[in-house]
């Protein structure tokens, strides 16, 4: 069994942190529940300069290490590892965030999980000339049976896997999104994800 897991807002509560960060940086009060778009610049009504500043600060190693884990994620993933499942975390974070991201996984007991940085969203503008550890052509050679993802923008990365079952982690920015097919299942928490896999 091969499982793909997105990092931000699947394994950890990134958007909740961003909601606090934009309040601290720019005095904008946008509660987590009101984040309606995966495009955070649009959700927080930020200028290009503000968005870049927020993203750079949010990807500092000391900040990435503070993100809270999503309830139930670590226990569920470790139960899969114990069963011999092959679990890969495929994040849209740039490779410059790899070390603290790896440290976060290890410190949360997920040492056996592989981590890849894939340019899912073309966001390398906020960290100039960003590198990614996984090229799209190599990603397309990978096979997964299940995926856990929160971003509708990432669904296109599953088009080459028609049998893939996608667990869509329910978040405010995807609740109004029409799911692409019956192999996409909306899940409200990790217990529900566990039951489906």
Backbone torsions as a table, in degrees:
resi	resn	phi	psi	omega
1	UNK	NA	123.0	178.9
2	UNK	-109.8	127.7	-175.4
3	UNK	-125.1	130.4	175.2
4	UNK	-98.6	132.6	175.1
5	UNK	-131.3	129.3	171.3
6	UNK	-75.9	150.3	-177.1
7	UNK	-82.3	-68.0	-171.1
8	UNK	-69.8	127.2	177.8
9	UNK	69.5	11.2	167.1
10	UNK	-118.2	-53.2	176.4
11	UNK	-90.0	-30.8	-178.6
12	UNK	-139.0	162.8	-171.1
13	UNK	-93.3	66.3	-175.2
14	UNK	-65.3	-48.3	-175.3
15	UNK	-63.3	-33.2	176.4
16	UNK	-62.4	-37.7	177.7
17	UNK	-67.7	-42.5	179.5
18	UNK	-60.5	-37.5	179.9
19	UNK	-59.8	-40.7	177.5
20	UNK	-71.8	-40.1	-176.6
21	UNK	-63.1	-43.4	-179.5
22	UNK	-68.3	-27.9	174.4
23	UNK	-67.0	-45.2	-179.3
24	UNK	-66.8	-42.5	-174.5
25	UNK	-78.2	-43.1	-169.0
26	UNK	-126.3	1.9	179.7
27	UNK	69.6	21.1	179.8
28	UNK	-93.5	123.9	-177.9
29	UNK	-100.6	96.1	176.9
30	UNK	-125.6	95.3	179.3
31	UNK	-58.4	151.8	179.6
32	UNK	-47.7	-44.3	-177.1
33	UNK	-62.4	-19.5	-178.4
34	UNK	-98.5	7.2	177.3
35	UNK	-78.1	98.1	-171.6
36	UNK	-91.8	-15.9	-176.4
37	UNK	-126.2	142.9	174.0
38	UNK	-64.2	-28.9	175.3
39	UNK	-72.3	100.4	-174.3
40	UNK	-67.6	-28.6	176.8
41	UNK	-61.0	-41.0	178.5
42	UNK	-72.2	-44.0	-178.3
43	UNK	-60.0	-38.7	-176.8
44	UNK	-98.4	2.3	-177.8
45	UNK	51.2	57.6	-177.8
46	UNK	-101.7	147.9	170.2
47	UNK	-73.1	169.0	177.4
48	UNK	-58.3	-41.4	-178.6
49	UNK	-66.9	-41.8	178.4
50	UNK	-65.2	-41.6	179.8
51	UNK	-61.5	-45.4	179.5
52	UNK	-61.8	-44.7	179.3
53	UNK	-60.7	-44.9	-180.0
54	UNK	-61.7	-45.9	-177.0
55	UNK	-66.3	-39.2	178.2
56	UNK	-63.8	-46.1	-179.9
57	UNK	-65.2	-38.1	-177.6
58	UNK	-70.2	-19.2	-178.6
59	UNK	-103.7	10.0	173.2
60	UNK	-68.3	141.0	-176.0
61	UNK	-51.6	-44.6	-176.8
62	UNK	-65.9	-26.4	178.3
63	UNK	-79.6	-46.5	179.9
64	UNK	-56.9	-35.1	-177.7
65	UNK	-72.3	-16.0	-177.7
66	UNK	-91.3	-8.5	-177.2
67	UNK	-60.5	134.3	179.2
68	UNK	-74.0	142.4	176.0
69	UNK	-71.4	147.2	175.4
70	UNK	-73.6	128.3	-176.5
71	UNK	-51.9	129.5	176.6
72	UNK	87.5	-13.5	-174.6
73	UNK	-64.7	-52.9	-174.7
74	UNK	-61.3	-47.1	-179.4
75	UNK	-61.5	-41.5	-179.7
76	UNK	-65.2	-47.9	-178.7
77	UNK	-62.7	-42.0	179.2
78	UNK	-65.2	-31.9	177.2
79	UNK	-66.4	-33.6	176.6
80	UNK	-70.0	-42.1	179.0
81	UNK	-60.5	-42.3	179.2
82	UNK	-62.6	-29.6	178.1
83	UNK	-81.5	-3.4	180.0
84	UNK	90.1	10.8	178.0
85	UNK	-69.8	149.0	179.0
86	UNK	-95.4	110.9	-174.4
87	UNK	-113.4	127.8	177.3
88	UNK	-124.5	130.7	172.4
89	UNK	-93.0	120.8	179.8
90	UNK	-118.5	106.2	-172.5
91	UNK	-107.3	153.5	173.3
92	UNK	-86.4	2.4	176.6
93	UNK	-66.8	146.3	177.2
94	UNK	-69.5	161.4	-177.0
95	UNK	-62.3	-23.8	176.9
96	UNK	-62.4	-18.4	178.1
97	UNK	-96.7	4.8	-174.6
98	UNK	-61.4	-51.5	-174.2
99	UNK	-59.5	-51.1	177.7
100	UNK	-65.6	-31.0	177.3
101	UNK	-67.1	-42.0	176.6
102	UNK	-63.6	-40.7	179.4
103	UNK	-64.5	-39.1	178.2
104	UNK	-61.2	-47.5	179.5
105	UNK	-59.6	-47.3	-177.8
106	UNK	-63.2	-41.2	-177.9
107	UNK	-71.4	-16.6	177.0
108	UNK	-101.5	16.1	174.8
109	UNK	79.8	20.3	-178.0
110	UNK	-111.4	42.8	-176.9
111	UNK	-63.4	-28.2	-175.2
112	UNK	-83.7	-3.5	-176.3
113	UNK	-91.4	133.6	177.5
114	UNK	-79.7	150.8	-179.6
115	UNK	-127.0	129.7	176.7
116	UNK	-129.3	144.2	174.4
117	UNK	-106.9	116.0	-178.4
118	UNK	-119.5	133.8	-179.5
119	UNK	-74.7	77.9	-177.0
120	UNK	-72.7	-32.3	-166.9
121	UNK	-122.8	5.2	-179.1
122	UNK	61.0	36.2	-174.9
123	UNK	-93.0	17.4	-172.7
124	UNK	-73.1	1.0	-178.3
125	UNK	-67.9	-30.0	-175.7
126	UNK	-78.5	-22.0	170.1
127	UNK	-122.3	103.9	-169.0
128	UNK	-55.9	137.4	177.5
129	UNK	53.3	46.3	-179.8
130	UNK	-64.8	146.2	172.8
131	UNK	-105.8	158.3	176.0
132	UNK	-131.9	144.5	-174.0
133	UNK	-82.1	-11.7	-177.6
134	UNK	-127.8	118.1	176.9
135	UNK	-79.7	151.1	-178.5
136	UNK	-58.3	-40.0	-179.2
137	UNK	-65.3	-34.0	177.5
138	UNK	-74.9	-37.1	176.1
139	UNK	-59.5	-42.5	-177.7
140	UNK	-66.1	-14.9	176.1
141	UNK	-86.1	-10.7	-178.7
142	UNK	-82.4	149.5	178.6
143	UNK	-118.5	136.6	175.9
144	UNK	-132.4	145.8	175.3
145	UNK	-92.6	-34.6	-179.9
146	UNK	-135.9	151.1	174.1
147	UNK	-135.5	143.8	173.1
148	UNK	-117.2	118.2	-172.9
149	UNK	-147.9	147.2	178.1
150	UNK	-111.3	-15.5	-171.7
151	UNK	-98.9	118.2	174.1
152	UNK	-57.7	-27.6	178.9
153	UNK	-67.2	-19.2	-179.1
154	UNK	-91.7	-9.3	-176.1
155	UNK	-59.9	-28.7	-179.6
156	UNK	-63.6	-21.1	179.2
157	UNK	-76.4	-0.3	179.6
158	UNK	-108.9	1.3	-174.3
159	UNK	-63.7	-27.2	-178.4
160	UNK	-82.4	-0.3	-178.3
161	UNK	-123.4	78.1	-174.3
162	UNK	-63.3	-22.2	-179.5
163	UNK	-91.4	-5.4	-176.1
164	UNK	-62.9	136.1	173.1
165	UNK	-100.6	123.8	-175.2
166	UNK	-109.3	119.0	174.4
167	UNK	-90.5	110.7	-178.6
168	UNK	-90.1	110.3	-179.4
169	UNK	-71.0	117.8	-174.6
170	UNK	-64.5	119.9	177.7
171	UNK	-137.5	158.2	-176.2
172	UNK	-54.5	-32.5	-176.0
173	UNK	-82.3	-4.3	178.5
174	UNK	-121.7	2.3	-175.0
175	UNK	-65.1	-29.0	-179.3
176	UNK	-95.9	1.1	-178.2
177	UNK	-77.0	132.9	174.6
178	UNK	-79.3	125.5	-178.4
179	UNK	-74.5	142.9	-172.2
180	UNK	-65.7	-21.9	-178.0
181	UNK	-172.1	179.2	-176.7
182	UNK	-73.5	-11.9	176.7
183	UNK	-82.7	1.9	174.8
184	UNK	-101.6	123.7	-176.4
185	UNK	-122.8	122.2	178.6
186	UNK	-75.8	128.6	-177.7
187	UNK	-124.2	132.2	-176.7
188	UNK	-86.6	-18.3	-179.9
189	UNK	-161.5	176.9	-177.1
190	UNK	-72.1	-24.4	176.5
191	UNK	-65.2	-40.6	177.8
192	UNK	-66.4	-39.7	176.9
193	UNK	-61.6	-44.5	-179.8
194	UNK	-58.7	-40.3	-178.3
195	UNK	-67.0	-28.8	-177.6
196	UNK	-85.7	-18.0	-176.8
197	UNK	-107.9	NA	NA
